[in-house]
Amino acid sequence: MHDDDFVQLPSPTLTTQIVTCVAVIVPFLGLVAAIVSLWGWAVGWPELSLLVGMYLATGLGVTLGFHRYFAHRSFETVRPIKFVLGVLGSMSMQGPILRWVAVHRRHHQHSDTEEDPHSPHGHGGGVRGVLVGFWHAHIGWMFDDKPLRLGRYVRDFRSDRLMATLNRLFGVWVFLGLLVPTAVGGLLTGTWTGALLGFLWGGLARIFLVHHATWSINSVCHIWGRQPFKARDESRNNFIFGVIGLGEGWHNNHHAFPASARHGLRWWEIDFSYLVLQLLRLLRLAWNVRLPTSQALKTLQRSASPA
C-alpha cells in the first residue's frame, strides 16, 4: 500500500461502542473496588498518594513528553525538561522512547489502514471482528511479529545524544520507576511493609493503569466517541479517556490537528497535559506552543458531530 492510499472504514455500531466501553471500564472499576475493599489493610493514604502521584508523573511523561513533544514537536522546552519528560515516559514501561515515537508516527501516517500498527478496524465483521479488532488495537499488536521498519520515522533523532541516552537506558528508567515508590513508601511508614505496598501500588498497579489508559486511546478512541472534526480515519473524542488519559482522549481533535499541543479544544474538554504545559510556559520553560488557527478549526469542523 502506498503512503497516499486510504481505506474508507465503516462507522461502528452503537452495540460495538457499548461493548468496547464496557471491556475497558470494567477492569478499571475492578481495581477501584479492590482499593476500597483493601482500605485500611493493604492500602491507605500513603499508598493511594503514591498511586495517584506516580500515575500523574509517568502519565505526563507519556502524554506531554513521548507524545506531544518527542513525537509531534508541538512545543519547545529546555533540555532538562526534555530529559525529565523522557525519563518519566520511560518509567511507564511502554518501550524505549525511539520505538514509541516511531510507532506513533507510523500510526499517524497510516491511521486506520492496513499499514497502521494498531488499528481496531479491518479485522472482519460482526461481534467477533469487533472483539478481534479491539484486542489487536489495545494490546495484541505488540505481539505481532510482522516487521514494521520503523527506522525512517525517527531519522531526525539519529544525532541526538539525549535521545540516544534515554533510549539506551530504558531498563534503568523502568527500575527507577519501581524503586522510587518503594523507597518513598518505606520512608513514609518507616516499615518494610510500607515499602512493599509502595512497590505494589505506586509501581505495579500504577503501571497497569497507565498502560490501559494509553492503550485505550488506540482502541476505544478509534471506535467509541464523537467526531467533531473531519479526519481521514475513525479517530474519536471520548470524554472518559479525555479525563483518564490526561487529555489524550480528545483523539479526533488530535488527528485533525496532530501538531497541536492542545488536544482539548473546547473549554469543557479537560486537558490536564495542556494545563501543565501552560504552567511551563508561564515559567518560561516552554515556548513556540503550536495551536490550530481559528480558520483551521472552521475548515475542518463538521456541520454535525455524529456519535
C-alpha positions as CSV (number, residue, x, y, z in Angstrom):
1,M,0.0,0.0,0.0
2,H,1.3,3.4,-0.9
3,D,1.5,6.2,1.7
4,D,-1.2,8.2,0.0
5,D,-3.7,5.3,-0.1
6,F,-6.6,5.4,2.3
7,V,-9.1,2.8,3.1
8,Q,-12.6,4.1,4.0
9,L,-13.9,2.3,7.1
10,P,-17.5,1.7,8.1
11,S,-18.6,3.5,11.2
12,P,-19.0,1.2,14.2
13,T,-22.5,0.5,15.5
14,L,-23.9,1.5,18.9
15,T,-23.5,-2.1,20.1
16,T,-19.9,-2.1,19.2
17,Q,-19.3,1.2,21.0
18,I,-21.0,-0.1,24.2
19,V,-19.2,-3.5,24.2
20,T,-15.8,-1.7,23.7
21,C,-16.5,0.8,26.5
22,V,-17.6,-2.0,28.9
23,A,-14.5,-4.1,28.1
24,V,-12.2,-1.2,29.1
25,I,-14.1,0.4,32.0
26,V,-15.0,-2.8,33.9
27,P,-11.4,-3.8,34.7
28,F,-10.7,-0.3,35.9
29,L,-13.7,-0.4,38.2
30,G,-12.5,-3.7,39.5
31,L,-9.2,-2.1,40.5
32,V,-11.2,0.7,42.2
33,A,-13.2,-1.9,44.1
34,A,-10.0,-3.7,45.2
35,I,-8.7,-0.4,46.6
36,V,-11.9,0.2,48.5
37,S,-12.0,-3.4,49.8
38,L,-8.4,-3.3,50.9
39,W,-8.6,0.2,52.5
40,G,-7.0,0.2,55.9
41,W,-5.3,-3.1,55.4
42,A,-3.3,-3.2,52.2
43,V,-3.9,0.4,51.0
44,G,-4.3,3.7,52.8
45,W,-3.5,7.3,52.2
46,P,0.3,6.7,51.6
47,E,-0.3,4.0,49.0
48,L,-3.1,6.0,47.3
49,S,-1.0,9.1,47.2
50,L,1.9,7.1,45.6
51,L,-0.6,5.5,43.1
52,V,-2.0,8.9,42.0
53,G,1.3,10.8,42.2
54,M,3.2,8.2,40.1
55,Y,0.3,7.9,37.7
56,L,0.3,11.6,37.0
57,A,4.0,11.9,36.8
58,T,4.6,8.9,34.4
59,G,1.4,9.6,32.5
60,L,2.6,13.1,31.8
61,G,5.9,11.6,30.7
62,V,3.9,9.8,28.0
63,T,1.3,12.4,27.1
64,L,3.4,15.6,27.3
65,G,6.8,14.0,26.7
66,F,6.7,11.0,24.4
67,H,3.6,12.2,22.5
68,R,3.3,15.9,22.3
69,Y,7.0,16.8,22.5
70,F,9.1,14.0,21.1
71,A,6.6,12.5,18.5
72,H,5.0,15.8,17.3
73,R,7.3,18.6,18.4
74,S,4.2,20.6,19.3
75,F,6.3,22.9,21.6
76,E,9.8,23.7,22.6
77,T,11.4,23.4,26.0
78,V,14.7,23.5,27.8
79,R,17.0,20.4,27.8
80,P,16.5,19.5,31.5
81,I,12.7,19.4,30.9
82,K,13.2,17.2,27.9
83,F,15.3,14.8,29.9
84,V,12.8,14.7,32.8
85,L,9.9,14.1,30.4
86,G,11.8,11.3,28.6
87,V,12.7,9.6,31.9
88,L,9.1,9.8,33.2
89,G,7.7,8.5,30.0
90,S,10.2,5.6,30.1
91,M,9.1,4.8,33.6
92,S,5.7,4.0,32.2
93,M,7.3,0.8,30.8
94,Q,5.8,1.2,27.3
95,G,9.1,0.5,25.5
96,P,12.2,2.5,24.6
97,I,11.5,6.1,23.5
98,L,12.7,5.8,19.9
99,R,10.4,2.8,19.3
100,W,7.4,4.5,20.9
101,V,7.9,7.7,18.8
102,A,8.4,5.7,15.6
103,V,5.3,3.5,16.1
104,H,3.2,6.6,16.8
105,R,4.4,8.5,13.8
106,R,3.7,5.4,11.6
107,H,0.2,5.2,13.2
108,H,-0.5,8.8,12.1
109,Q,0.9,8.3,8.6
110,H,-1.3,5.2,8.0
111,S,-4.1,5.7,10.5
112,D,-6.8,3.0,10.2
113,T,-5.3,1.5,7.1
114,E,-3.6,-1.9,6.6
115,E,-0.3,-0.3,7.5
116,D,-1.4,1.1,10.8
117,P,0.3,-0.8,13.6
118,H,-2.7,-0.8,15.9
119,S,-6.0,0.0,14.1
120,P,-9.1,-1.8,15.5
121,H,-10.6,-1.8,12.0
122,G,-10.2,-4.3,9.2
123,H,-10.5,-7.4,11.3
124,G,-13.7,-8.8,10.0
125,G,-17.4,-8.1,10.6
126,G,-19.8,-8.9,13.4
127,V,-19.1,-9.2,17.1
128,R,-16.0,-11.4,16.5
129,G,-14.5,-8.8,14.2
130,V,-15.1,-6.1,16.8
131,L,-13.5,-8.1,19.6
132,V,-10.5,-9.2,17.5
133,G,-10.0,-5.6,16.3
134,F,-10.3,-4.2,19.8
135,W,-7.8,-6.8,21.2
136,H,-5.4,-6.1,18.4
137,A,-5.5,-2.3,18.9
138,H,-5.4,-2.5,22.6
139,I,-2.6,-4.9,23.2
140,G,-2.4,-7.6,20.5
141,W,-0.4,-5.6,18.0
142,M,2.5,-5.7,20.4
143,F,2.7,-9.5,19.9
144,D,2.6,-9.2,16.1
145,D,5.9,-10.4,14.6
146,K,5.4,-8.5,11.3
147,P,8.5,-6.2,10.8
148,L,7.4,-2.6,11.0
149,R,10.6,-1.0,9.5
150,L,10.5,1.9,12.0
151,G,13.9,3.5,11.4
152,R,12.8,6.0,8.9
153,Y,10.3,7.5,11.3
154,V,13.0,8.7,13.7
155,R,15.7,9.9,11.4
156,D,15.5,13.4,13.0
157,F,16.9,11.8,16.2
158,R,19.9,10.0,14.8
159,S,22.4,12.5,16.0
160,D,20.5,13.5,19.2
161,R,22.7,12.3,22.1
162,L,19.9,13.0,24.7
163,M,17.5,10.7,22.8
164,A,20.2,8.0,22.4
165,T,20.9,8.1,26.2
166,L,17.2,7.9,27.1
167,N,16.7,5.1,24.7
168,R,19.8,3.1,25.7
169,L,19.0,3.3,29.5
170,F,15.3,2.3,29.2
171,G,15.7,-0.5,31.6
172,V,17.3,1.8,34.2
173,W,14.4,4.2,34.0
174,V,11.9,1.3,34.4
175,F,13.8,0.1,37.5
176,L,13.9,3.7,38.9
177,G,10.1,4.0,38.4
178,L,9.7,1.0,40.7
179,L,12.4,2.0,43.1
180,V,11.0,5.5,43.8
181,P,7.6,4.5,45.1
182,T,9.1,1.6,47.1
183,A,11.6,3.9,48.8
184,V,9.0,6.6,49.4
185,G,6.5,4.1,50.8
186,G,9.2,2.8,53.2
187,L,10.2,6.3,54.3
188,L,6.6,7.4,54.9
189,T,5.7,4.4,57.0
190,G,9.0,3.5,58.4
191,T,8.4,-0.2,57.7
192,W,9.3,-2.8,55.2
193,T,5.6,-3.5,54.7
194,G,5.2,0.2,53.7
195,A,8.0,-0.3,51.1
196,L,6.3,-3.4,49.7
197,L,2.9,-1.6,49.4
198,G,4.6,1.3,47.8
199,F,6.1,-1.1,45.2
200,L,2.7,-2.7,44.6
201,W,0.5,0.4,44.4
202,G,2.9,3.1,43.2
203,G,4.8,0.7,41.0
204,L,2.9,-2.3,39.6
205,A,-0.7,-1.0,39.9
206,R,0.3,2.3,38.5
207,I,1.9,0.7,35.5
208,F,-1.3,-1.3,34.9
209,L,-3.4,1.9,34.9
210,V,-1.0,3.9,32.7
211,H,-0.8,1.1,30.3
212,H,-4.5,0.7,29.9
213,A,-5.1,4.4,29.7
214,T,-2.6,4.7,26.9
215,W,-3.7,1.6,25.1
216,S,-7.4,2.7,25.3
217,I,-6.5,5.7,23.1
218,N,-5.5,3.2,20.4
219,S,-8.6,1.0,20.8
220,V,-11.5,2.8,22.4
221,C,-10.8,6.2,20.8
222,H,-10.9,4.7,17.3
223,I,-14.3,3.1,18.0
224,W,-16.4,4.9,20.5
225,G,-17.0,8.6,20.8
226,R,-17.7,11.7,18.7
227,Q,-16.1,13.2,15.6
228,P,-16.5,17.0,15.7
229,F,-13.7,17.4,13.1
230,K,-13.0,15.9,9.7
231,A,-10.2,13.4,9.7
232,R,-9.3,10.7,7.3
233,D,-9.7,8.0,9.9
234,E,-12.0,6.8,12.6
235,S,-10.4,8.7,15.5
236,R,-12.9,9.9,18.1
237,N,-13.3,12.1,21.1
238,N,-14.1,10.2,24.3
239,F,-14.8,12.2,27.4
240,I,-13.9,9.4,29.8
241,F,-10.5,8.9,28.4
242,G,-10.1,12.7,27.9
243,V,-10.0,12.7,31.7
244,I,-8.3,9.4,32.5
245,G,-5.8,9.9,29.6
246,L,-4.8,13.4,30.8
247,G,-6.2,15.0,27.7
248,E,-5.3,12.3,25.2
249,G,-8.9,11.1,24.8
250,W,-9.8,14.0,22.6
251,H,-8.4,11.9,19.9
252,N,-10.4,13.2,16.9
253,N,-9.2,16.7,17.7
254,H,-5.6,15.4,17.8
255,H,-5.9,13.5,14.5
256,A,-7.5,16.6,12.8
257,F,-4.6,18.8,14.2
258,P,-1.7,16.4,15.0
259,A,0.8,19.3,15.5
260,S,-1.4,21.0,18.2
261,A,-0.1,21.0,21.7
262,R,-3.6,21.3,23.0
263,H,-6.0,18.3,22.4
264,G,-9.0,19.6,24.4
265,L,-10.0,22.4,22.0
266,R,-13.2,23.4,23.8
267,W,-13.4,24.9,27.3
268,W,-15.1,21.8,28.7
269,E,-12.7,19.3,27.1
270,I,-10.4,18.7,30.1
271,D,-6.8,18.5,29.0
272,F,-4.6,18.2,32.1
273,S,-1.4,17.8,30.0
274,Y,-2.0,21.1,28.3
275,L,-2.6,22.8,31.6
276,V,0.8,21.6,32.8
277,L,2.3,22.9,29.5
278,Q,0.7,26.2,30.2
279,L,2.4,26.3,33.6
280,L,5.7,25.5,32.0
281,R,5.1,28.4,29.5
282,L,4.2,30.7,32.4
283,L,7.5,29.8,34.0
284,R,9.3,30.5,30.6
285,L,10.3,26.8,30.4
286,A,8.2,26.2,27.2
287,W,7.7,28.3,24.1
288,N,6.6,28.0,20.5
289,V,3.5,26.2,21.6
290,R,1.7,25.1,18.4
291,L,-2.1,25.6,18.2
292,P,-4.6,25.4,15.3
293,T,-5.8,28.7,13.9
294,S,-9.4,29.7,14.1
295,Q,-9.6,29.4,10.4
296,A,-8.2,25.8,10.5
297,L,-10.8,24.9,13.2
298,K,-13.6,26.3,11.0
299,T,-12.4,24.5,7.9
300,L,-12.3,21.0,9.5
301,Q,-15.3,21.3,11.7
302,R,-18.2,19.1,10.8
303,S,-21.7,20.6,10.4
304,A,-22.9,17.9,12.8
305,S,-20.9,15.6,15.2
306,P,-22.2,12.1,14.8
307,A,-21.7,9.7,17.8
